[in-house]
């Protein structure tokens, strides 16, 4: 196998080290690309820079597939910006809260709210959190629990949806490797087939209603819930809760601002692709991206029209929001171009070939998904970036899977799950910080209460990847879910508490007891 020996892994190792050190994946990827080109150009710095710009950065942007992805991301960014600023999600969530009258329902309402706001992992905490706060306080559910719920329905939901920014980004990484390896399967098909192997995000999402329904809590979350239910105190005496001062609320906002644009999006998408046999038949990638871009454009036009009609925003303000959302995607576009460039450098240096040659005979094929999950978890925990983890690992894992004979879709799922696992545990992750902010919770309290639940999901996921590596079967997901439920009950009974499903009346009675006793 052609490679440059141990030097071929230098760009990736350098990218990982810098990402961990700076907590920023862009300079890490840039350094990785530049170092690789510097080696390939014989150490000439000027030649290396010009070659990097012309033969790698320009080449990646000029590629028709890459250009389509970048354009699609711009349309998605504009739409997401409108959804976040319209107040429609807040109005929709408030409709849901009209029937919330006990602990189970209030937790479930926040969980459903997080699922509804699937289009933005960063929007979920800042939309659902502030809306749910009063109900959580009224029913004596801890702010730590609210932070955990919205954190469990932010990135874990987003990474499972193929037609939003997360899915488009991941499919962009997958397609480049498939094209290089001559794999005929489309990036869409690969993403869909990898969904059942995304054990960690699925377990994170499922764990919320299981905990809410059973009432079983353990570790730091159990202590926080006992504090709130027994005393009504939102925080510990030492806590310093984060506050969110930019909550988008407007008296004119209506629930239609969220559900009608999404209907327009789906109708447009399936109206264009349905006659071609989608989703049962293979659709060309360019056709899919065109249909999706069209759907997001029509959805944006719909929400702008509704915002103006209901006097939520003026036409000028709506366009400003739309273009601002587009601008926010520039960071994602830069990451993608650099990730594609690093992958191209790695291919020229034979990075994947070297890793495969070194691991061949030492790392069994069935162990690849579990090892990838662990490495991804460590990287994303240290950097706080799941997207950076995807960008670095995907170009290595797909060729390794193909050559070693490891189950491809399980390996892709392991990359995504590992990135989510570490990100979910990391105190420097943006979604972790925003979840603390949206819930009005002390950040350290949120990390301490969420970490044991995340570690439980991570442990179960690791075992599931070992089984998936052996069997290659997506049925391992069912076993993982069953294992999670049983483990949760056992841990809670041995080391936790059972919180009853109290109602508003029960809480009012608890609130009255101290004054009665004092009299």
Buried (B, 14 or more C-beta within 10 A) or exposed (E): EEBBEEBBBBBBBBBBBBBBEEBBBBBBBBBBBBBBBBBBBEEEEEBBBEBBEEBBBEBBBEBEBBEBBBBBBBBBBBBBBBBBBBBBBBBBBBEBBEEBBBBBBBBBBBBBBBBBBBBBBBBBBBBBBBBBBEBBBBBBBBBBBBBBBBBBBBBBBBBBBBBBBBBBBBBBBBBBBBEBBEBEBBBBBBBBBBBBBBBBBBBBBBBBBBBBEBBBBBBBBBBBBBBBBEEEEBBBEEBEBBEBEEBBEBEEBBBBBBBBBBEBBEBBBBEBBBEEEBBEEBBEBEEBBBBBBBBBBBBBBBBBBBBBEBEBBEEEBBBBBBBBBBEBBEEBBBBBBBBBBBBBBBBBBBBBBBBBBEBEEEBBBBBBBBBBBBBBBBBBBBBBBBBBBBBBBBBBBBBBBBBBEBBBBBBBBBBBBBBBBBBBBBBBBBBBBBBBBBBBBBBBBBBBBBBBBBBBBBEBBBBBBBBBBBEBBBEBBEBBBEBBBEBBBEBBEEEBBEBEBBBBEBBEEBEEEEEEEEE
